[in-house]
């Protein structure tokens, strides 16, 4: 396999057609994406990736494309901890005097490069990095924006800043995705802000080139600050206030059947109306602090009403069960059944009656009553 990059870095001639340019762009995009999401990419990863794709490139072709990216200063290499730049290789090869001198380090550098690129087994030790091309002034201002949003943003150098920004942006996106998942399970606020935030972050995270990402981040300062201010509000709600919101949804649902009765009291009416307004408000965050006290106000009026309704429902249900028990007893007496049969037939109905007496909700009373009706039918069928 002839790999120009591995032996002497001599100039190569390629047809500068559209296909080649597309291949170069594809290789560079892959390198950018792996570095952006995994912090580093090795030479063998790139070559093997394109060799295993459906429209695969031969390893020779992939190495030629990487060679061209290196010569165009689109990528650099790190081998044995040493940064290898195309300009340094060109100097070594264009100035033979250097190689003939006593500069052992220079000789070693060229030897390391030739060895690592000529032997595929060593490709996994060759790291590909992106050149540092962002101006220091832009880096500093981007770092300041990063600190403003994320507190700790790390060192001020292009590739490190890019990696740290992407890490924080991915964390931010992950939080929003979790909020979106929760919001999708019920009537929760902030769905529009969550969606807009995710669209914004996904658009930025689709930029892999460090230079372009940092420039985009820096040039959208106002949008980032605005989006982050919305995120802080959403984070507080979905992490610290959602239990209050769940209590609000449950309370309004409980109060709804008795609303006409509750609204006879002006204070209770006002409290109930406010709860409903908060529930319908697309941005209720500043009002959530009022929810607990408002619920307490309405609950104090609703509890006696519910207790009275439960007591009335119990009385009606027990009356119906007792009538059914009386009918069963008459049949038992008529058939002159023994005590064992009487107990077997009457026990389920008496148990349902006790459950109704202990029930705390109308729904439970209804369920136990329906169960007793089925038991009554079973008893009559058994006594046939």
N, C-alpha and C positions, 0 to 999 in steps of 0.2 A: 504494500500500500504506500503510495507516494504522498507524503504529507509535507507540504512546503513549510508549514509553520514549525515543524519539529526539527528540521535539519539546519537550514541556513537562512530562513526568512527572506529568500530571494524574491524578487518581484514576479508576480504572475500576471498572465493576460487572460481576461475573461471577456465574454460578450456581455456588454452592459445592456442586456435586454430586460424587458419588463418582468420576465419570469425570475431572473436572478435577483432583481431588486425586491420582489415579493418574498423570495426565499430569505434574503438578508433580513428583511423586516420581521418575518416570522420567527427566525432564530433569535433576533434581538428582543422581540416581545416575550418570547418564552424565558429567556435569561432574566429579563426585568421582572417577570411575574414570580419566578421561583425565588429570586433574591428578595423581592418585596414581602413575600409571605413566609419564607423560611430563613431569612437573613443571609443565606449563602447558597451558591450553586457551584458544583464541580464540573470539570470538563467532561468527564464520562457520562454524567447525567444528561447533558445537552446532546451529546452525540448519540447515546442510546435511545433517548426520547424520540428523536427524529428518525432513527433507524427502525423503530417499532411502530411508527404511525402507518395508517392505511396507505397514504401517499408518501411512503418512506423515502428518505434520502440515504444514499450510501454513506458509509462512514467517511469515505474519502471526500465526498461532496460536502458533508457536514463540517469536516475539518477545514476544507477550503473556505467555506463561508465564515467560519470562526476566525480563520486567518485574516480574511478581508476586514472583518469588524475590528480586529486588533490593529491592523495597519491604518485603518481609518480613525483610530483613537476612540472607537465607540466602546471598547472594553479593554481592561487590563487583566493581568494575571498575578496571582500570588503563589509562589513555589518555595517551599521550605522557609516560609516567613518573609521572603523577599518579594517586593512589588516589582513586577516586570512590565515596563512601558515600551511601546513600540519605538519611541525616540531613542531610548537607551540601546535597544538592539541595533537600530540603524547606525548609531555612533560606533558601536563595537565592530560592526561589519564594514563600515566605510573608512575606519581608521586602523588599518592593520598594525600600525606602530604600537597601538595600545596593547594588542594581543602579544606583541613581541617584547613588551616591557616586562618589568618585574611585578606588574599589578596582578597579584594572585587572585584577588577578589574578582577582578574583571574576567579573568580566565574561567574562574569557577562559575560565575554567573552564566556565561555562554554555554558551558558544559552542562550545567543543570538544565537549561532550557532545551538544548538538543536532546538530552537523555529523556526528559519527561515527555516531550512531544513525539519522539520516535518510537516509544514503547507504549502501546495501548494499556498495558497493565498499570502504568504510572499515571494515566489520565485522572484517576480518582483522587490524586494528590494535588491536582492543579485547580486552584480556586479561580473563578472568574468574578471580577468586580467591575463596577461602573466608575468611569473617571469623575473626579470632583470638578464640576464646572459651574456650580452655582456661586454667584458673587457673595463675598463674605457679608456685605451689608444686607443682602436678602436673607442669608442664613440667620443672621442675628435677629432680624425683624420677624422672621418666621418662628424662630425659637421663642421670642417674647410672646407671640400669639399663642404658641403651644403651651407655654407656662401659664398664660392667662386662662386657658381652657382646661388644661390637664395637670397643672401644678408642676410635676416633674417630667421633663421632656428629654433629658439626657444631653450628651455632648453636642457641640456646635460643629459638626462636619456633615457634609451632604448625605452620605449613605447611612450614617448612624441616625441622623435626624429623620430621614425618610422612613427607616425601619421603625423608629419609636413613634412617629406620627401615625403610621399605618397600624401599629399595635393598639394605640389609644382609639383610633377610629374604628377598628374592628370590635373593641370592647364596647364602645358607644353603640355601634350597630347591633351587637348581640343583646344589649340591654333593651333597645327599642324593639327588637324582634320578640323578646320575651313579653314586653308590655303589649305588643300586638296580639300575641297568642292569648293572653289573659283577656284583653278587650274583646276578642272574638267570641268569648264564652258568655257574654251578657251585655247589659246596658251600661257600658262604661264610657267615660269621657276621654277626649284626646285622640280619637282614632285618626282624625285628619292630620293633626300635628305629627303623630307617629308615622303615618304614611309619607308625609312630606320629608320628614327627617331621614327616613330610610332611603327614599329616592335620592336625596342630596348626598348621603354617605356612599351609597352604591355607585353613584356617578364618579365620585372622587376616588373610591377604592378600585375603580376600573382603570385608573391611571397608574401604570407600574414604573415608568421612567422616573428616577429620583428627582431629576432637574424639573421635569414637568409637574410632578406632584407637589413639590415644594412651592413652585411658582403659583400653581393653582390654589394651594392652601393660603398662601400669602395674599394673593389678589382677591380672595373672597372673604376677607376678614369680617366685614359687616354681616354677611350671610352666616358665617360660622358663629359669630357671637349671638346673633338672633336665634339660630337653631339651637345653640347650647343653652340659652336662657329658657327656651321651651322644654328642653330635655331635663333641666334641673327641676322644673315644676312637675313634669311627668314622673321623674324618678321619685320625688317626694310622695307623690300620690300613690304610685303603684307599689312602693316599698313601705310606706309609713301610714297611709290613710285609706287603703283599699278596704280594710276591715270595717271602717266607719261607713264607707259607701255600701258595702254589702248589708250592713245593719239598716241603712237607709232604705234600700230596695225592699228588704224583708218587712220593715215597719210599715211602709206605705201600702204594701200588699195586704198586711194584716188590718190596717185601718180602713181600707177601701170599702168593705161591706157595710161599715157603720158610719160612713162619712156624713150622711144626712143628719143622723142623730148627734154626732160630734160637733157639727157646725152650728148647733144651737147655742153653744158657748162661744162668744166673740174671740176670746183669747185662744181657745183651742182651734177655732176656725182659722185664725191668722197663722198659728203655728203649723197647721196641716197644709195650708196653702204655700207657706214658705218651703216646707219640705218638698212639695211637688215641684215648685219652681227650681229648687236646687237640683232635683233629679233630672229636670229637662234642660238645665243650663249646659251649653257645650263647654263652658270654661268655669266650673263651679268651685275651683280650688280655694279661693279666698273665703268661701262661705262654709266650707266643710267643718270649720271649727264650731259652728252653731248647731250642727246636726244633733249631737247627743242631747243637748238641753231641749231642743225642739221635740225630739222623740219622747223625752221624759214627760213633757207637758201634755202631749196627745195621749201617751200611754196611761197617764194618771186618770184621764177621762174615759179611755177606752176599756180599761181593765174591768171596772164595775159592770159595764154594758156586756162584755164578753162573759163574765161570771154569771150574770143573770140569764143570758142566752144558753149557757151550758147547763145551768140548773133546770131551765125550762125543758131543754132537749132531753136531759136525763129523765125527768119526770114522765115525759111522753113515752120515751123508749121503754122504761121500766113498766109502765102501765100496759104497753102492748105485749111485753114478754110475760107479765103476770097473767094476762088473759089467755095466752097460748099455753102457759103452764097449767092453768085451770082446765083447759080443754083436754090436755093430755092426761091429767089426773082423773077426769071423768071417764075417759076411755079405759084407763088402768083399773078403776073401780068396777066398771062394767064387766071387764074381763076377769076380775078377781085375781090379778097377777101377784106373784110372790114379791117379797121385798127386794130380792136381788135384781129382778127385772125392772122394778120401779126405780131403783137407784140408777141403774144403767141408762134408763130412758130420760130421767129428770136431771141427772147430774150436769150434762152439757148446758142445758137451758139455765140452770141455777148459776153455773159458772159465768155465763155470758151476762147475766144480771149483775153479778158482783163486779165484773169488769166495767160495766157501764157506770156503776156507782163510783168507781175509782178513776174514770176517764177524765182527762184534762182538756180535751178539745172536742168540738162538735164532730169533727171528722172521725175521731176514734169512736164516739158514741154511735155514729151512723154505721161504721164498720162492724162493731159488736152486735148491733141490732140486726143487720143483714145476716150475720153469722147465726144469730139465734133463730131467725126465720127459717134458714136452711136446716138447722137442728130440729125445729118443730116438724118440718116436712119429713125428715128422716125418721123421727119418732113415730109419726102416724103410719109411715110405710112399714116400719118394723112391727107395729102392733096389728097391721093389716086386718 
